[in-house]
Amino acid sequence: MLMMLVTAFALVALVASVSYLFLLYGAAATTQRMLQDRTQRLVDDEVRSVRELLGPIVAEIELSSIIAGVPQEGRDSGDRLAEVLSLAMIRMPGVVMAEFVRTDRHAHRVLRTPDGPAWRDESLQAEPSPKLLQGMSWQAETGVFWSPPLWSSEVGQPVIRVGMPIKGANAGFTDALVATVALGELSERISESGNEIDGGSFILVGHDRVLAHRRMVDPRGLGLSEQVPLPKIDQVGDPVLTAIWNKPATSMWFDRDLHDLGHVAEVSGRRWLFVHRLVSGYGPEPWYIGRYLPVDEVTGPFQNLGTGALVGAATLIFAFLLAAAISFRVSRLIGTITSAANSIGRLDFDQVHYQPSRVREIDHAGYSLDRARAALKWFGAYVPKNLIVRIMQTGEAALVSRKQLVTVLFTDIVHFSQITRGSPVGEVADMLNQHFAILGACIEREGGLIDKFIGDAAMATWGSLSGSDDQADSAVRAALAIDSALKADNATRRRAGKHSIRIRIGIHTGPVLVGNIGSPGRVNYTVVGDAVNIAQRLEQAGKDLMAAEDEVIVLVSADTAALLRDRTLADLFHGTPFSRCDESGNELISYFRLSHH
């Protein structure tokens, strides 16, 4: 009855939580889209404001350059140019100066003054226009040319100049029409568009030079000059803009959706949202056009969603905790025993699950399971786990003796007696245990079964539990892994002042008898046959081929090499195989030395 009541509580809480999560997910997704759309509109507004100011200038200067390049009979060229430039000034409110620059470095210039356009006719020797003229000459075939930001002593602030080459009759570059845009006008334009409370708009050249900002409307006091036409971001008195490239801060509303649109930065404990876009086409360097504003201002209308989510989540958590508290007392003790049984079923004998209980029957059951776990832990140390798993999967049929194609691998330590002579028994045991742990990890990783350890030698098989088409590949890969692992371990041993361990490995594939072999009271699941003997003789044959500098030598029979399916492994065997007579001196055993670099 108690379990039925707990289940009913849990189901009610589950249904409520699922419904709530669906509603919360929909509301959150809608909120995310709204925030993303708003941030997208913020940067779109800034870019549009810049284009609305500079775009007409490009169109007007192109038109004016065409008009200026058309000769008119009966009119003085100076009067005609004054008319063209004055008209251009009227049609380009963002331009403070328009000039017609000749290749002889002479200019006809119209300046915007409080009283209207003022005409000048002067030399350019002391002005930065020759640099522009030189650049335009180079750009003569590409149309409109934008200068980098320059300091204008006449205007008293930084400017950018837009030039259009005028070609003569021979299609060569002759003159140029140039419009000068005061960056103060650009700063005022973007400041008007950025009307968010505590926010601000900006245009940066590179990461540290300010092209437009509310402080640049009147740049006096910034120390600008021809050598330093633009201030750094830390010179405009804006601590928020100064932190634009600081390490991004986290924000639950924007972390996933801003992407390349911008980021959130923290300034004096307050988070600010920076949105910007990299815009090219207005000079040799691209501009970062953007806006910043407090995160809480952007997300203010959506805070109720977060509050509602917290309240709903707290309610659901309380409901689940209540159901869990009711069921915990009933299920805790049974769950402990179930976990212990599951661990034993997974052959995990290291985890201790037993906890004393006031319920006598459950306490006895848990104690008995823990004793069984301890006994099975020792059993698992003597019987391979993959053999136990195979028996559990197939039953006793896996133990029936049968003839089967198996790949056998033998290893043996070179001069084991010499390197352990005089060493304490415990040190020798530790060395062997570590060595066999390295071998076992490499073998089991490739699906091999460690058959036995014989002194300092080891024997492993592939295909003895079940037939395998790639058993030869697995055995060779295991040998390569042993080679790499042993060399790494030897490097560690040498640094510790210990002897390196050198081994010989022999691998052969052939039919063997597989099954339980032994007396009624003591059996081993093992393999017996000529293939085992051949693998062991190949390991011994390594004595004749192993050089003093070799740490590992691997000899693989031609039968095993012929069964390799991985061409990468097969390519490791090349040349004429070696031959060796069997123990009777009659049959030749062909084998290769595994070349691994």
C-alpha positions in Angstrom: 0.0 0.0 0.0 2.8 2.4 0.9 4.6 1.8 -2.5 1.4 2.4 -4.4 0.9 5.7 -2.5 4.5 6.7 -3.2 4.1 5.8 -6.9 1.0 7.9 -7.2 2.8 10.9 -5.6 5.7 10.5 -8.0 3.5 10.2 -11.0 1.6 13.4 -10.2 4.8 15.2 -9.6 6.2 13.8 -12.9 3.2 14.9 -14.9 3.3 18.3 -13.4 7.0 18.7 -14.0 6.8 17.5 -17.6 4.0 20.0 -18.4 5.9 22.8 -16.7 9.1 22.0 -18.5 7.3 22.1 -21.9 5.8 25.5 -21.0 9.1 26.8 -19.7 11.0 25.6 -22.7 8.6 27.3 -25.1 8.8 30.6 -23.1 12.6 30.4 -22.9 12.9 29.8 -26.6 10.6 32.7 -27.4 12.6 34.9 -25.1 15.9 33.9 -26.6 14.6 34.7 -30.1 13.3 38.1 -28.9 16.6 38.9 -27.3 18.6 37.8 -30.3 16.4 39.9 -32.6 16.8 42.9 -30.4 20.6 42.7 -30.3 20.6 42.1 -34.1 18.5 45.3 -34.5 20.8 47.3 -32.3 23.9 46.7 -34.5 21.7 47.0 -37.7 20.6 50.4 -36.5 24.2 51.5 -36.0 25.4 50.2 -39.4 22.4 51.8 -41.1 23.1 55.1 -39.5 26.7 55.1 -40.8 25.6 54.0 -44.3 22.9 56.7 -44.4 25.5 59.3 -43.8 28.3 58.0 -46.0 26.3 56.3 -48.7 24.9 59.5 -50.3 28.4 61.0 -50.2 29.7 58.2 -52.5 26.8 58.6 -54.9 27.1 62.4 -55.0 30.8 62.4 -55.5 30.6 59.9 -58.3 28.0 62.1 -60.0 29.9 65.3 -59.4 33.1 63.8 -60.8 31.3 62.9 -64.0 29.9 66.5 -64.2 33.3 68.0 -63.5 34.9 65.9 -66.1 32.6 67.2 -68.9 34.0 70.3 -70.6 31.6 73.2 -71.2 32.3 75.8 -73.9 32.1 79.5 -73.0 32.4 79.0 -69.2 35.4 79.6 -67.0 36.6 76.3 -65.5 37.0 77.9 -62.0 33.4 79.1 -62.0 32.1 75.7 -63.2 34.1 73.9 -60.5 32.9 76.3 -57.8 29.3 75.6 -58.9 29.8 71.8 -59.0 31.5 71.8 -55.5 29.0 74.2 -54.0 26.1 72.0 -55.3 27.8 68.9 -53.9 28.2 70.5 -50.5 24.5 71.3 -50.4 23.6 67.7 -51.4 26.1 66.2 -48.9 25.2 67.5 -45.4 27.9 65.3 -43.7 30.7 66.9 -45.8 32.7 69.8 -44.3 34.9 70.4 -47.4 34.8 69.5 -51.1 37.8 70.0 -53.3 38.9 69.5 -56.9 42.5 68.4 -56.8 44.7 68.7 -59.9 47.8 66.7 -60.6 49.8 69.9 -60.4 49.0 69.8 -56.6 46.6 72.8 -57.0 43.2 72.7 -55.5 39.8 74.4 -55.9 38.2 74.0 -52.5 34.7 74.8 -51.0 34.5 74.9 -47.2 31.3 74.7 -45.1 31.0 77.7 -42.9 28.2 79.1 -40.7 27.5 81.6 -43.6 27.4 78.9 -46.3 30.0 77.4 -48.7 33.2 79.4 -49.0 35.3 79.2 -52.1 39.1 78.9 -52.0 41.8 78.4 -54.7 45.1 77.4 -53.2 48.2 75.2 -53.3 48.3 71.8 -51.4 52.0 71.9 -50.5 51.3 72.0 -46.7 48.2 69.9 -46.7 47.8 66.1 -46.4 45.9 65.9 -49.7 49.0 65.0 -51.7 49.1 61.7 -49.7 45.5 61.2 -50.8 46.3 62.2 -54.3 49.1 59.7 -54.4 46.8 56.9 -53.1 44.1 57.8 -55.6 46.6 57.7 -58.4 47.4 54.1 -57.4 43.7 53.4 -57.1 42.7 55.1 -60.3 41.2 52.0 -61.9 39.1 51.0 -58.8 36.7 54.0 -58.5 36.0 55.6 -55.1 38.9 55.8 -52.7 38.6 56.2 -48.9 41.6 57.6 -47.0 42.6 56.5 -43.5 41.6 58.8 -40.7 43.5 62.1 -40.9 43.8 65.1 -38.7 42.6 68.3 -40.3 43.9 71.6 -38.9 41.3 73.5 -40.9 38.3 71.6 -39.5 39.9 71.1 -36.0 39.1 67.4 -35.8 39.8 64.0 -37.4 38.4 63.5 -40.9 38.2 60.9 -43.6 38.4 61.8 -47.2 36.5 60.2 -50.1 38.1 60.6 -53.5 37.0 59.9 -57.0 39.6 60.0 -59.9 38.6 61.9 -63.0 40.1 60.5 -66.2 41.1 62.7 -69.1 40.6 62.1 -72.8 43.4 59.6 -73.0 41.7 57.5 -70.2 44.6 58.4 -67.9 44.3 59.8 -64.4 44.2 63.6 -64.5 42.4 65.1 -61.5 40.4 64.1 -58.5 37.2 65.2 -56.7 37.6 64.8 -52.9 35.0 65.2 -50.1 36.1 65.5 -46.5 33.8 64.1 -43.8 34.4 65.3 -40.2 34.3 62.4 -37.8 32.6 64.7 -35.3 29.6 64.6 -37.6 29.8 60.8 -37.6 30.1 60.7 -33.8 27.1 62.9 -33.5 25.1 60.8 -35.9 25.7 57.5 -34.0 25.3 59.2 -30.6 21.8 60.2 -31.7 20.9 56.7 -32.7 22.2 55.1 -29.5 19.6 56.5 -27.2 19.5 53.6 -24.6 19.9 54.6 -21.0 23.5 54.3 -19.8 24.5 52.9 -23.2 26.8 54.2 -25.9 27.7 53.8 -29.6 31.1 53.5 -31.0 33.2 52.9 -34.2 36.6 51.5 -33.8 39.5 51.1 -36.2 41.3 48.0 -35.3 40.9 47.0 -31.6 42.1 50.2 -29.9 41.6 53.4 -32.0 38.3 55.3 -31.6 36.9 56.6 -34.9 33.5 57.8 -33.6 32.2 58.2 -30.0 30.2 60.8 -28.1 33.5 62.2 -26.8 34.6 62.7 -30.4 31.8 65.2 -31.2 34.2 67.8 -29.8 37.7 66.3 -29.7 39.4 69.2 -28.0 41.5 68.1 -25.1 42.3 64.7 -26.6 45.7 65.7 -27.8 45.1 64.8 -31.4 47.5 65.8 -34.2 48.7 64.8 -37.7 50.8 62.1 -36.0 48.0 60.9 -33.7 44.7 61.5 -35.6 42.6 59.2 -33.5 42.5 58.6 -29.7 42.9 55.2 -28.0 39.9 53.6 -26.4 41.3 54.4 -22.9 41.6 58.1 -23.8 38.0 59.0 -24.4 36.9 58.8 -20.8 34.6 55.8 -21.2 35.5 53.0 -18.8 32.9 50.7 -20.4 34.3 51.0 -23.9 37.8 50.5 -22.4 36.7 47.1 -21.2 35.3 46.0 -24.6 38.0 43.4 -25.2 38.2 42.1 -21.6 37.6 38.5 -21.0 33.9 37.8 -21.8 31.6 37.3 -18.8 28.9 34.7 -18.6 25.2 35.6 -19.1 22.3 33.1 -19.0 20.5 35.1 -21.7 23.3 35.6 -24.3 25.9 32.8 -23.9 24.3 30.6 -26.6 22.9 33.1 -29.0 25.4 35.9 -29.5 27.9 34.0 -31.5 29.8 36.5 -33.7 27.4 39.3 -32.9 29.1 40.4 -29.8 29.8 39.4 -26.2 29.2 40.4 -22.5 31.9 42.1 -20.4 31.9 43.0 -16.8 32.9 46.5 -15.6 32.9 47.4 -11.9 30.6 44.6 -11.0 28.0 45.4 -13.8 27.6 43.4 -16.9 27.5 45.2 -20.3 26.3 43.8 -23.6 28.6 44.7 -26.6 27.1 44.2 -30.1 29.2 45.1 -33.1 29.8 44.2 -36.7 33.0 44.4 -38.7 32.3 46.6 -41.8 34.7 47.1 -44.7 34.8 49.5 -47.6 35.4 52.8 -45.8 39.2 52.8 -45.8 42.2 50.5 -45.8 41.2 49.0 -42.4 37.7 47.6 -41.5 35.6 49.3 -38.8 34.0 47.8 -35.7 30.6 49.5 -35.7 28.6 48.8 -32.5 26.8 49.7 -29.4 27.0 48.8 -25.7 24.3 48.9 -23.0 23.7 47.3 -19.6 22.6 43.7 -19.7 19.9 44.3 -17.1 18.4 47.0 -19.3 18.1 44.6 -22.2 16.8 41.7 -20.2 14.7 43.7 -17.8 11.3 42.9 -19.5 12.1 39.2 -19.4 13.2 38.9 -15.7 9.7 37.8 -14.8 10.3 34.7 -16.8 13.3 33.8 -14.7 11.5 34.5 -11.5 8.6 32.3 -12.6 11.0 29.6 -13.6 12.7 29.7 -10.2 9.4 29.6 -8.3 8.1 26.7 -10.5 11.3 24.8 -10.2 11.3 25.2 -6.4 7.8 23.9 -6.2 8.6 20.9 -8.3 11.7 20.2 -6.3 9.7 20.3 -3.1 7.2 17.9 -4.6 9.9 15.5 -5.7 11.7 15.7 -2.4 8.5 14.9 -0.6 7.9 11.8 -2.7 11.5 10.8 -2.4 11.4 11.2 1.4 8.4 9.0 1.6 9.9 6.3 -0.6 13.4 6.5 0.7 12.8 4.7 3.9 11.2 1.9 2.1 13.6 1.5 -0.8 16.9 2.4 0.7 17.7 -0.9 2.3 16.4 -3.0 -0.6 18.3 -0.7 -3.0 21.6 -1.5 -1.2 21.2 -5.2 -1.6 20.1 -4.7 -5.3 23.2 -2.6 -6.0 25.4 -5.2 -4.4 23.9 -8.0 -6.5 24.2 -5.9 -9.7 27.9 -5.2 -9.0 28.6 -8.9 -8.6 26.7 -9.5 -11.8 29.0 -7.0 -13.5 32.0 -8.7 -11.9 32.8 -5.5 -10.0 34.1 -7.0 -6.8 35.9 -3.9 -5.5 32.9 -1.8 -4.5 31.7 -2.3 -0.9 27.9 -2.0 -0.6 27.2 -3.5 2.8 25.8 -1.2 5.4 24.5 -2.4 8.7 20.7 -2.3 9.1 18.3 -2.4 12.0 16.1 -4.8 9.9 17.7 -8.1 10.8 16.7 -10.0 7.7 18.1 -7.3 5.4 21.2 -7.0 7.5 21.9 -10.7 7.2 21.3 -10.6 3.4 23.7 -7.7 3.0 26.3 -9.3 5.1 26.1 -12.5 3.2 26.4 -10.7 -0.1 29.4 -8.9 1.1 31.2 -12.1 2.1 30.3 -13.6 -1.3 31.8 -10.4 -3.0 35.0 -10.9 -1.1 35.2 -14.6 -2.1 34.4 -13.8 -5.7 37.1 -11.1 -5.8 39.7 -13.7 -5.2 38.1 -16.0 -7.7 38.2 -13.2 -10.3 42.0 -12.8 -9.7 42.6 -16.4 -10.8 40.0 -16.6 -13.7 39.9 -14.1 -16.6 36.8 -11.9 -16.4 36.1 -12.2 -20.1 36.0 -16.0 -19.7 33.5 -15.6 -16.9 31.4 -13.2 -19.0 31.5 -15.6 -21.9 30.3 -18.5 -19.7 27.5 -16.3 -18.2 26.4 -15.4 -21.8 26.5 -18.9 -23.3 26.3 -21.2 -20.3 28.3 -24.5 -20.1 28.4 -24.8 -23.9 31.4 -22.5 -23.9 33.4 -25.0 -21.8 32.8 -28.0 -24.1 36.2 -29.2 -25.5 36.5 -28.6 -29.3 39.0 -28.1 -32.1 39.3 -24.4 -33.1 41.5 -22.0 -35.1 43.3 -19.9 -32.5 46.1 -17.3 -32.5 48.6 -17.8 -29.7 51.0 -15.2 -28.4 54.0 -16.0 -26.1 56.2 -13.5 -24.3 59.4 -14.0 -22.3 61.7 -11.6 -20.5 65.3 -11.6 -21.8 68.0 -12.5 -19.1 65.4 -12.3 -16.3 67.7 -14.1 -13.9 70.5 -11.7 -14.5 68.5 -8.5 -14.0 66.8 -9.8 -10.8 69.9 -11.5 -9.2 70.5 -10.0 -5.8 67.2 -8.1 -5.8 64.8 -8.5 -2.8 61.9 -10.9 -3.3 59.3 -8.2 -2.9 61.0 -6.0 -5.5 61.1 -8.8 -8.0 57.4 -9.6 -7.4 56.5 -5.9 -7.9 58.5 -5.8 -11.1 56.7 -8.8 -12.5 53.3 -7.6 -11.4 53.9 -4.3 -13.1 55.2 -6.0 -16.2 52.3 -8.4 -16.5 49.9 -5.5 -15.9 51.3 -3.7 -18.9 51.0 -6.9 -21.0 47.5 -7.7 -19.7 46.2 -4.2 -20.5 47.5 -4.4 -24.1 46.2 -7.9 -24.6 42.7 -7.4 -23.1 42.3 -4.1 -25.0 42.6 -6.1 -28.3 40.1 -8.8 -27.1 42.8 -11.3 -26.1 42.5 -13.9 -23.3 45.4 -14.3 -20.9 45.8 -18.0 -20.7 48.5 -18.2 -18.0 51.7 -16.7 -16.6 54.7 -19.1 -16.4 57.4 -17.6 -14.3 58.4 -14.5 -16.3 56.6 -15.7 -19.4 53.0 -15.0 -20.5 50.7 -16.8 -22.9 47.6 -15.3 -24.5 45.1 -16.4 -27.1 42.6 -14.9 -29.5 39.7 -16.9 -30.8 39.6 -19.5 -28.0 36.3 -18.2 -26.6 34.7 -17.9 -30.0 35.8 -17.9 -33.6 37.0 -14.6 -34.8 37.9 -13.5 -38.4 40.3 -10.8 -37.2 42.1 -12.7 -34.5 45.4 -12.4 -36.3 45.0 -8.6 -36.6 44.2 -8.3 -32.9 47.2 -10.3 -31.9 49.6 -8.2 -34.0 48.0 -5.0 -32.8 48.5 -6.2 -29.2 52.2 -6.9 -29.9 52.6 -3.4 -31.3 50.9 -2.0 -28.2 53.2 -4.0 -26.0 56.2 -2.7 -27.9 55.2 0.9 -27.4 54.1 0.5 -23.7 57.2 -1.4 -22.7 59.5 1.2 -24.3 57.7 3.9 -22.4 58.0 1.9 -19.2 61.7 1.3 -19.8 62.3 5.0 -20.2 60.8 5.5 -16.7 62.8 2.7 -15.3 66.1 4.1 -16.7 65.4 7.5 -15.2 64.9 5.7 -11.8 68.3 3.9 -12.3 66.7 0.5 -12.9 67.4 -2.1 -15.6 65.4 -2.0 -18.8 63.1 -5.0 -19.4 63.6 -6.6 -22.8 61.2 -9.3 -24.1 60.7 -11.7 -27.0 57.3 -12.3 -28.5 56.2 -15.1 -30.7 52.8 -15.3 -32.5 51.3 -18.2 -34.5 47.8 -19.2 -35.7 46.7 -22.8 -36.0 44.1 -25.4 -35.0 44.2 -26.4 -31.3 42.1 -28.2 -28.7 40.1 -25.7 -26.6 38.4 -26.5 -23.4 38.7 -27.5 -19.7 41.9 -29.4 -19.2 43.0 -30.8 -15.8 41.9 -33.1 -12.9 38.4 -33.2 -11.5 39.4 -30.9 -8.7 41.5 -28.5 -10.6 40.9 -27.6 -14.2 42.1 -24.8 -16.5 40.3 -23.4 -19.5 43.2 -23.5 -21.9 44.4 -24.5 -25.4 46.6 -27.5 -26.3 48.2 -28.3 -29.7 51.1 -27.8 -32.1 50.1 -24.1 -32.6 51.0 -23.4 -28.9 54.4 -25.1 -29.3 55.1 -23.2 -32.5 54.3 -19.9 -30.9 56.6 -20.7 -28.0 59.4 -21.8 -30.4 59.1 -18.6 -32.4 59.5 -16.7 -29.1 62.7 -18.7 -28.5 63.9 -18.1 -32.0 64.1 -14.4 -31.1 67.3 -15.2 -29.2 69.2 -15.6 -32.6 67.8 -12.4 -34.1 67.6 -10.0 -31.2 70.3 -7.3 -31.1 71.7 -5.9 -27.9 69.9 -2.6 -28.5 66.5 -4.2 -29.2 64.0 -3.8 -26.3 61.3 -5.9 -28.0 61.5 -8.5 -30.8 58.3 -9.9 -32.4 58.3 -12.9 -34.6 55.1 -13.8 -36.4 54.5 -17.0 -38.3 53.7 -16.8 -42.0 50.4 -18.5 -41.3 49.4 -15.6 -39.0 50.6 -13.0 -41.5 48.6 -14.6 -44.3 45.4 -14.2 -42.2 45.9 -10.4 -41.7 42.9 -8.5 -43.0 44.2 -5.0 -42.2 46.5 -4.0 -45.1 48.3 -1.5 -42.8 49.4 -4.4 -40.6 50.1 -6.7 -43.6 52.5 -4.1 -45.0 54.6 -4.4 -41.9 55.7 -7.8 -43.2 57.8 -7.8 -46.3 60.8 -9.6 -47.8 61.6 -13.3 -47.6 60.4 -15.0 -44.4 62.9 -16.7 -42.1 62.7 -20.5 -41.7 63.2 -22.7 -38.7 62.9 -26.5 -38.3 60.5 -27.9 -35.8 61.7 -29.9 -32.8 61.8 -33.1 -34.9 64.0 -31.4 -37.4 61.7 -32.1 -40.3 59.0 -29.4 -40.8 60.1 -25.9 -41.5 58.4 -23.0 -39.8 58.3 -19.8 -41.9 58.1 -16.6 -40.0 58.6 -12.8 -40.2 60.1 -10.3 -37.9 57.6 -7.5 -37.2 59.1 -4.2 -38.4 57.7 -1.4 -36.3 59.1 2.2 -36.5 
